[in-house]
Every structure is written in C-alpha cells, then in structure tokens.
Amino acid sequence: MNKRIFVQITLGLGLLAATTMMAHAQDALARVKAAGILKVGTETAFAPFDFIDATGEHAGFNVDAFNEVGKELGVKIAWVELPWDGVLPALEAGQFNMVAGPATITKARMERYRFLSPVAEATVAVLRRTKDDTIKAPQDIAGKTVGAGKATAQLAQLKTYSATLPRPVETREYPGFNEAYADLAAGRIAAVANSLPNIAYVASKQPAVFAVVKPPFGQKSYFGYIGTKKPDDQALLDAVQTALLKIKADGRMGKMQEKWFGTAFDTPDVAAEPSF
C-alpha cells in the first residue's frame, strides 16, 4: 500500500475514533444542546395534559409547558407518543430524554425514577354520568363497576379505596382513559376514577354527559415529569428543573394551569417523599 494513503487512512480512522469517543463522553444535556432537540415521551389520551384536538393536533398543558421549557433551553421539543403502559419502559430503553405524562409521584416510582418539580395536584376523584343520581358521594361506587387507566396510580388508589368499602368495587382497566370515558357515556360502567384535574376538564367539556363526584378520595398527591437516575441524564434534568422553576416563579406556570384546569395549584418546588 502507498505509504501516503496508509497514513491518510490511519489519520482518518483516528479522527473517527476520537469523534466517537467525544460523542460518548458528552452527557445528555450536551447531546440535546448539540442536536437542538429535546425528545419527550408521553401518551395523548390524558386530557387536559395531552390529547389530540379537533384539528388532529397534539395539544394540552404539557405541550404548552414544554414549549416554554424549550425556549429556556434553546431547543425544540420532539414528541414521542405511546400508550401509557409503554412510556416508562421506553424511557428506560433510551427512546427519549424524559417523560411528560405527567405521572403521579409515588414511593415506588421515586425509587426508580427522578421526578422534577410537581406541576399539578393528582388527588383522585370519581366521574359519573350526569343523569345517574345513584352516585352522590365517592362511597356510593361500592359494588359498582368503575374504570381506570391500566398501570396508573389512579387505578392503585381506586383498589385501595375499594378495600375500605362495604362491598368491593369491580375495577375495569383500560389502555387509556378515553376508552373508559366512552364506556361510561354508553352506560357500560358506572364511573371512572381519575385525578380531579382530568375529570373536571372532561366534565366541563361535556356537562350534559358527565359530572364530578366530590370530595376526592385517597391521599393528596401531585403530578410530575420524569427522568431516569442515570448519571448521564442528571445535568439535563437539572436544566429542565431550573427552567420549570423559572416558569413557575414568573407566573407562566400559573397562567397555563388556569388555562387548562380552571385553577392554579400551590405545588411544592421539589418533589417530596410521597405518603404512598
């Protein structure tokens, strides 16, 4: 082989190896900044956080919130949409940088994932058909069929609450809450258990069909955005956390909460250890 060509090939391979090593040496924040894109996983059947609107576009509180996060970080947001029971496994598999969701902050989840600043309350309540006056209080779901989302904290709280009632609730699990709402509207189930912000939004959009049963049941809880506990991800999550706290401090978070939930929430700045 010509010596000159051999040297060029050797230098080229060395440069490629160095570039590859530099890419691996970068943490998640550096890679996101270099690409100009933050990949966020979520589902789109959890209104008003994430849903597909009448025009077919992805809309909701999370879209607005991450648009503001993107502005603070100087990057664009790329959404990756999956059924909820596949979102957290996909995060661990590295299909995106973090999860919008958001997810209810629980002890089990905090052991496995890092939660950022809570963005809304997640206390569970009951949604019934407006014309069904047999459910006037949460305890009236005793012995009835109640729907909830598969692999959700709301389903877990429903099962816990059911154990306190004189007759157990027959729980029906759905891949998404939209299917549960459809079955409720059709009279195939008696109620749906979901977070109060979610069902209040659904009832406000269809008051002739749905009504909220108050007070909420279960333990007070919060929704938060999720990342992994991998060291590589921590600088990125720190940057997103800083952005969320800035958005909260200057009033943007409160305005978005008012827009999508009809009220602003007094949430803690840091995800504290939950009681369940």
C-alpha positions as a LaTeX table, in Angstrom:
\begin{tabular}{lrrr}
\hline
Residue & $x$ (\AA) & $y$ (\AA) & $z$ (\AA) \\
\hline
Met1 & 0.00 & 0.00 & 0.00 \\
Asn2 & 1.23 & 3.50 & $-0.78$ \\
Lys3 & 2.68 & 4.99 & 2.41 \\
Arg4 & 0.84 & 8.29 & 1.91 \\
Ile5 & $-2.52$ & 6.53 & 1.53 \\
Phe6 & $-1.77$ & 4.38 & 4.56 \\
Val7 & $-1.08$ & 7.48 & 6.67 \\
Gln8 & $-4.30$ & 9.16 & 5.45 \\
Ile9 & $-6.36$ & 6.09 & 6.32 \\
Thr10 & $-4.73$ & 5.84 & 9.73 \\
Leu11 & $-5.38$ & 9.52 & 10.45 \\
Gly12 & $-8.96$ & 9.17 & 9.24 \\
Leu13 & $-9.62$ & 6.19 & 11.48 \\
Gly14 & $-8.05$ & 8.02 & 14.39 \\
Leu15 & $-10.26$ & 11.05 & 13.82 \\
Leu16 & $-13.36$ & 8.85 & 13.59 \\
Ala17 & $-12.44$ & 7.08 & 16.82 \\
Ala18 & $-11.80$ & 10.39 & 18.59 \\
Thr19 & $-15.13$ & 11.81 & 17.38 \\
Thr20 & $-16.96$ & 8.70 & 18.56 \\
Met21 & $-15.27$ & 8.88 & 21.96 \\
Met22 & $-16.18$ & 12.56 & 22.28 \\
Ala23 & $-19.81$ & 11.80 & 21.42 \\
His24 & $-19.92$ & 9.10 & 24.11 \\
Ala25 & $-18.14$ & 11.41 & 26.57 \\
Gln26 & $-20.88$ & 14.04 & 26.21 \\
Asp27 & $-23.70$ & 13.81 & 28.71 \\
Ala28 & $-27.39$ & 14.01 & 27.78 \\
Leu29 & $-27.52$ & 17.80 & 28.13 \\
Ala30 & $-24.59$ & 18.28 & 25.77 \\
Arg31 & $-26.15$ & 15.93 & 23.22 \\
Val32 & $-29.53$ & 17.66 & 23.42 \\
Lys33 & $-27.90$ & 21.08 & 23.02 \\
Ala34 & $-25.81$ & 19.86 & 20.08 \\
Ala35 & $-28.84$ & 18.35 & 18.33 \\
Gly36 & $-31.11$ & 21.25 & 19.29 \\
Ile37 & $-33.86$ & 18.77 & 20.16 \\
Leu38 & $-35.29$ & 17.51 & 23.46 \\
Lys39 & $-37.17$ & 14.22 & 22.94 \\
Val40 & $-40.12$ & 13.86 & 25.30 \\
Gly41 & $-42.29$ & 10.76 & 25.70 \\
Thr42 & $-45.97$ & 10.86 & 26.57 \\
Glu43 & $-49.40$ & 9.48 & 25.78 \\
Thr44 & $-52.10$ & 11.53 & 24.04 \\
Ala45 & $-55.20$ & 10.26 & 25.84 \\
Phe46 & $-54.88$ & 12.16 & 29.13 \\
Ala47 & $-56.72$ & 15.46 & 28.66 \\
Pro48 & $-56.09$ & 18.20 & 29.57 \\
Phe49 & $-52.40$ & 17.28 & 29.89 \\
Asp50 & $-52.06$ & 15.60 & 26.49 \\
Phe51 & $-54.70$ & 14.93 & 23.85 \\
Ile52 & $-55.42$ & 15.17 & 20.14 \\
Asp53 & $-57.67$ & 18.16 & 19.46 \\
Ala54 & $-60.43$ & 18.55 & 16.88 \\
Thr55 & $-57.91$ & 19.54 & 14.22 \\
Gly56 & $-55.84$ & 16.42 & 14.80 \\
Glu57 & $-53.04$ & 18.29 & 16.58 \\
His58 & $-51.31$ & 17.32 & 19.82 \\
Ala59 & $-52.49$ & 19.83 & 22.43 \\
Gly60 & $-52.74$ & 20.31 & 26.19 \\
Phe61 & $-50.96$ & 21.60 & 29.28 \\
Asn62 & $-47.83$ & 19.54 & 28.61 \\
Val63 & $-47.46$ & 20.93 & 25.10 \\
Asp64 & $-47.58$ & 24.49 & 26.43 \\
Ala65 & $-45.28$ & 23.72 & 29.37 \\
Phe66 & $-42.60$ & 22.04 & 27.27 \\
Asn67 & $-42.77$ & 24.78 & 24.66 \\
Glu68 & $-41.69$ & 27.14 & 27.46 \\
Val69 & $-39.01$ & 24.68 & 28.63 \\
Gly70 & $-37.73$ & 24.52 & 25.06 \\
Lys71 & $-37.46$ & 28.31 & 24.94 \\
Glu72 & $-35.47$ & 28.34 & 28.17 \\
Leu73 & $-33.08$ & 25.62 & 26.96 \\
Gly74 & $-32.87$ & 26.96 & 23.40 \\
Val75 & $-34.07$ & 23.68 & 21.85 \\
Lys76 & $-37.09$ & 22.31 & 20.02 \\
Ile77 & $-39.38$ & 19.67 & 21.52 \\
Ala78 & $-39.84$ & 16.37 & 19.68 \\
Trp79 & $-42.78$ & 14.35 & 21.00 \\
Val80 & $-42.77$ & 10.55 & 21.08 \\
Glu81 & $-46.29$ & 9.20 & 21.64 \\
Leu82 & $-47.00$ & 5.76 & 23.18 \\
Pro83 & $-49.73$ & 4.06 & 25.25 \\
Trp84 & $-49.10$ & 4.92 & 28.90 \\
Asp85 & $-48.07$ & 1.40 & 29.95 \\
Gly86 & $-45.27$ & 1.56 & 27.38 \\
Val87 & $-43.96$ & 5.05 & 28.20 \\
Leu88 & $-41.78$ & 4.31 & 31.23 \\
Pro89 & $-40.22$ & 1.15 & 29.74 \\
Ala90 & $-39.40$ & 3.20 & 26.61 \\
Leu91 & $-37.73$ & 5.86 & 28.80 \\
Glu92 & $-35.51$ & 3.20 & 30.35 \\
Ala93 & $-34.70$ & 1.90 & 26.86 \\
Gly94 & $-33.47$ & 5.37 & 25.87 \\
Gln95 & $-36.11$ & 6.13 & 23.24 \\
Phe96 & $-36.42$ & 9.71 & 24.55 \\
Asn97 & $-34.82$ & 12.00 & 27.11 \\
Met98 & $-37.66$ & 12.30 & 29.62 \\
Val99 & $-41.38$ & 11.76 & 30.17 \\
Ala100 & $-44.08$ & 14.43 & 30.19 \\
Gly101 & $-47.05$ & 12.24 & 31.12 \\
Pro102 & $-47.15$ & 13.55 & 33.80 \\
Ala103 & $-47.08$ & 10.75 & 36.36 \\
Thr104 & $-48.40$ & 10.69 & 39.89 \\
Ile105 & $-45.48$ & 10.89 & 42.31 \\
Thr106 & $-45.43$ & 7.67 & 44.36 \\
Lys107 & $-42.85$ & 5.99 & 46.59 \\
Ala108 & $-42.32$ & 3.12 & 44.16 \\
Arg109 & $-41.77$ & 5.46 & 41.22 \\
Met110 & $-39.44$ & 7.74 & 43.19 \\
Glu111 & $-37.24$ & 4.75 & 43.99 \\
Arg112 & $-36.80$ & 4.07 & 40.28 \\
Tyr113 & $-37.04$ & 7.48 & 38.60 \\
Arg114 & $-36.20$ & 11.12 & 39.21 \\
Phe115 & $-39.21$ & 13.43 & 39.48 \\
Leu116 & $-38.90$ & 17.13 & 38.70 \\
Ser117 & $-40.90$ & 19.97 & 40.26 \\
Pro118 & $-44.61$ & 18.99 & 40.59 \\
Val119 & $-46.85$ & 20.71 & 38.04 \\
Ala120 & $-50.38$ & 19.94 & 39.33 \\
Glu121 & $-52.34$ & 18.12 & 42.01 \\
Ala122 & $-53.22$ & 14.50 & 41.27 \\
Thr123 & $-55.72$ & 13.60 & 44.00 \\
Val124 & $-58.26$ & 11.04 & 42.73 \\
Ala125 & $-61.98$ & 11.68 & 42.26 \\
Val126 & $-64.97$ & 10.00 & 40.61 \\
Leu127 & $-66.64$ & 10.85 & 37.32 \\
Arg128 & $-70.22$ & 9.65 & 36.77 \\
Arg129 & $-72.95$ & 10.13 & 34.19 \\
Thr130 & $-74.83$ & 13.36 & 34.81 \\
Lys131 & $-78.20$ & 11.57 & 34.86 \\
Asp132 & $-77.04$ & 8.89 & 37.31 \\
Asp133 & $-78.11$ & 10.07 & 40.76 \\
Thr134 & $-77.18$ & 6.79 & 42.46 \\
Ile135 & $-73.61$ & 8.05 & 42.95 \\
Lys136 & $-73.78$ & 11.16 & 45.11 \\
Ala137 & $-70.58$ & 10.57 & 47.12 \\
Pro138 & $-67.40$ & 8.59 & 46.47 \\
Gln139 & $-68.50$ & 5.72 & 48.73 \\
Asp140 & $-71.53$ & 5.15 & 46.50 \\
Ile141 & $-69.30$ & 3.34 & 43.98 \\
Ala142 & $-69.33$ & 0.34 & 46.36 \\
Gly143 & $-70.34$ & $-2.79$ & 44.45 \\
Lys144 & $-70.29$ & $-0.97$ & 41.09 \\
Thr145 & $-68.03$ & $-1.30$ & 38.04 \\
Val146 & $-65.53$ & 1.55 & 37.87 \\
Gly147 & $-62.97$ & 2.15 & 35.13 \\
Ala148 & $-59.42$ & 3.45 & 35.38 \\
Gly149 & $-56.27$ & 3.55 & 33.29 \\
Lys150 & $-54.03$ & 0.49 & 33.20 \\
Ala151 & $-50.76$ & 0.82 & 35.15 \\
Thr152 & $-51.82$ & 4.17 & 36.68 \\
Ala153 & $-51.58$ & 5.44 & 40.24 \\
Gln154 & $-55.28$ & 6.27 & 39.99 \\
Leu155 & $-56.07$ & 2.57 & 39.49 \\
Ala156 & $-53.92$ & 1.69 & 42.51 \\
Gln157 & $-55.71$ & 4.27 & 44.67 \\
Leu158 & $-59.10$ & 3.01 & 43.46 \\
Lys159 & $-58.21$ & $-0.54$ & 44.55 \\
Thr160 & $-57.00$ & 0.72 & 47.93 \\
Tyr161 & $-60.18$ & 2.76 & 48.42 \\
Ser162 & $-62.34$ & $-0.21$ & 47.32 \\
Ala163 & $-60.95$ & $-2.26$ & 50.21 \\
Thr164 & $-62.44$ & 0.26 & 52.69 \\
Leu165 & $-65.97$ & $-0.01$ & 51.29 \\
Pro166 & $-68.72$ & $-2.40$ & 52.49 \\
Arg167 & $-68.78$ & $-4.00$ & 49.02 \\
Pro168 & $-65.70$ & $-4.08$ & 46.78 \\
Val169 & $-65.58$ & $-2.15$ & 43.54 \\
Glu170 & $-65.30$ & $-4.15$ & 40.33 \\
Thr171 & $-62.40$ & $-2.42$ & 38.60 \\
Arg172 & $-62.08$ & $-2.39$ & 34.84 \\
Glu173 & $-58.69$ & $-1.48$ & 33.38 \\
Tyr174 & $-58.32$ & 0.47 & 30.13 \\
Pro175 & $-55.26$ & 1.17 & 27.95 \\
Gly176 & $-56.26$ & 4.85 & 28.01 \\
Phe177 & $-58.81$ & 6.97 & 29.84 \\
Asn178 & $-60.62$ & 7.96 & 26.64 \\
Glu179 & $-61.86$ & 4.37 & 26.32 \\
Ala180 & $-63.06$ & 4.49 & 29.92 \\
Tyr181 & $-64.94$ & 7.74 & 29.31 \\
Ala182 & $-66.58$ & 6.23 & 26.21 \\
Asp183 & $-67.76$ & 3.20 & 28.19 \\
Leu184 & $-69.08$ & 5.47 & 30.94 \\
Ala185 & $-71.02$ & 7.59 & 28.46 \\
Ala186 & $-72.51$ & 4.41 & 26.98 \\
Gly187 & $-73.50$ & 3.10 & 30.41 \\
Arg188 & $-71.20$ & 0.07 & 30.27 \\
Ile189 & $-69.55$ & 1.11 & 33.56 \\
Ala190 & $-70.89$ & 3.14 & 36.48 \\
Ala191 & $-67.99$ & 5.56 & 36.95 \\
Val192 & $-64.38$ & 6.42 & 36.16 \\
Ala193 & $-61.68$ & 7.10 & 38.76 \\
Asn194 & $-59.05$ & 9.59 & 37.64 \\
Ser195 & $-57.27$ & 12.65 & 39.01 \\
Leu196 & $-59.53$ & 15.61 & 39.83 \\
Pro197 & $-57.89$ & 17.92 & 37.22 \\
Asn198 & $-58.53$ & 15.37 & 34.48 \\
Ile199 & $-62.15$ & 14.59 & 35.24 \\
Ala200 & $-63.00$ & 18.23 & 35.98 \\
Tyr201 & $-61.77$ & 19.08 & 32.48 \\
Val202 & $-63.76$ & 16.24 & 30.89 \\
Ala203 & $-66.93$ & 17.22 & 32.77 \\
Ser204 & $-66.52$ & 20.89 & 31.80 \\
Lys205 & $-66.42$ & 19.92 & 28.12 \\
Gln206 & $-69.50$ & 17.66 & 28.29 \\
Pro207 & $-71.66$ & 18.77 & 31.25 \\
Ala208 & $-74.76$ & 17.11 & 29.82 \\
Val209 & $-72.95$ & 13.76 & 29.86 \\
Phe210 & $-70.53$ & 13.79 & 32.81 \\
Ala211 & $-70.48$ & 15.09 & 36.39 \\
Val212 & $-67.76$ & 15.14 & 39.04 \\
Val213 & $-68.43$ & 13.44 & 42.37 \\
Lys214 & $-66.81$ & 15.31 & 45.26 \\
Pro215 & $-64.93$ & 15.25 & 47.52 \\
Pro216 & $-61.88$ & 13.47 & 46.07 \\
Phe217 & $-60.82$ & 10.25 & 47.77 \\
Gly218 & $-57.45$ & 8.78 & 48.60 \\
Gln219 & $-54.30$ & 10.59 & 49.64 \\
Lys220 & $-53.26$ & 14.01 & 48.37 \\
Ser221 & $-50.72$ & 13.65 & 45.60 \\
Tyr222 & $-49.02$ & 15.52 & 42.77 \\
Phe223 & $-48.15$ & 15.07 & 39.12 \\
Gly224 & $-44.55$ & 15.48 & 38.00 \\
Tyr225 & $-42.32$ & 15.00 & 34.97 \\
Ile226 & $-39.92$ & 12.05 & 34.96 \\
Gly227 & $-36.35$ & 11.25 & 34.04 \\
Thr228 & $-34.02$ & 8.39 & 34.84 \\
Lys229 & $-31.50$ & 8.29 & 37.69 \\
Lys230 & $-28.63$ & 7.57 & 35.30 \\
Pro231 & $-25.67$ & 9.92 & 35.96 \\
Asp232 & $-25.58$ & 10.76 & 32.25 \\
Asp233 & $-29.06$ & 12.32 & 32.46 \\
Gln234 & $-28.70$ & 14.46 & 35.58 \\
Ala235 & $-27.30$ & 17.66 & 34.03 \\
Leu236 & $-30.17$ & 17.66 & 31.52 \\
Leu237 & $-32.77$ & 17.09 & 34.22 \\
Asp238 & $-31.17$ & 19.83 & 36.34 \\
Ala239 & $-31.54$ & 22.21 & 33.38 \\
Val240 & $-35.20$ & 21.27 & 32.85 \\
Gln241 & $-35.85$ & 21.65 & 36.60 \\
Thr242 & $-34.29$ & 25.13 & 36.56 \\
Ala243 & $-36.47$ & 26.05 & 33.58 \\
Leu244 & $-39.64$ & 24.78 & 35.30 \\
Leu245 & $-38.89$ & 26.76 & 38.47 \\
Lys246 & $-38.28$ & 29.91 & 36.41 \\
Ile247 & $-41.56$ & 29.38 & 34.55 \\
Lys248 & $-43.29$ & 28.94 & 37.90 \\
Ala249 & $-41.64$ & 31.98 & 39.51 \\
Asp250 & $-42.50$ & 34.42 & 36.71 \\
Gly251 & $-46.17$ & 33.37 & 36.57 \\
Arg252 & $-46.20$ & 31.44 & 33.31 \\
Met253 & $-46.94$ & 28.14 & 35.06 \\
Gly254 & $-49.92$ & 29.60 & 36.92 \\
Lys255 & $-51.39$ & 31.02 & 33.69 \\
Met256 & $-51.09$ & 27.64 & 31.98 \\
Gln257 & $-52.75$ & 25.92 & 34.95 \\
Glu258 & $-55.61$ & 28.44 & 34.83 \\
Lys259 & $-55.97$ & 27.87 & 31.09 \\
Trp260 & $-56.16$ & 24.07 & 31.24 \\
Phe261 & $-57.52$ & 23.30 & 34.74 \\
Gly262 & $-59.53$ & 26.39 & 35.57 \\
Thr263 & $-57.40$ & 27.00 & 38.66 \\
Ala264 & $-53.76$ & 27.48 & 39.69 \\
Phe265 & $-52.20$ & 24.91 & 42.03 \\
Asp266 & $-49.99$ & 25.61 & 45.03 \\
Thr267 & $-47.41$ & 22.92 & 44.33 \\
Pro268 & $-44.04$ & 22.40 & 46.09 \\
Asp269 & $-40.87$ & 23.33 & 44.25 \\
Val270 & $-39.31$ & 19.94 & 44.91 \\
Ala271 & $-40.91$ & 16.51 & 44.68 \\
Ala272 & $-41.03$ & 15.45 & 48.34 \\
Glu273 & $-41.27$ & 11.86 & 49.51 \\
Pro274 & $-44.94$ & 10.88 & 48.99 \\
Ser275 & $-47.02$ & 9.10 & 51.63 \\
Phe276 & $-47.96$ & 6.16 & 49.41 \\
\hline
\end{tabular}
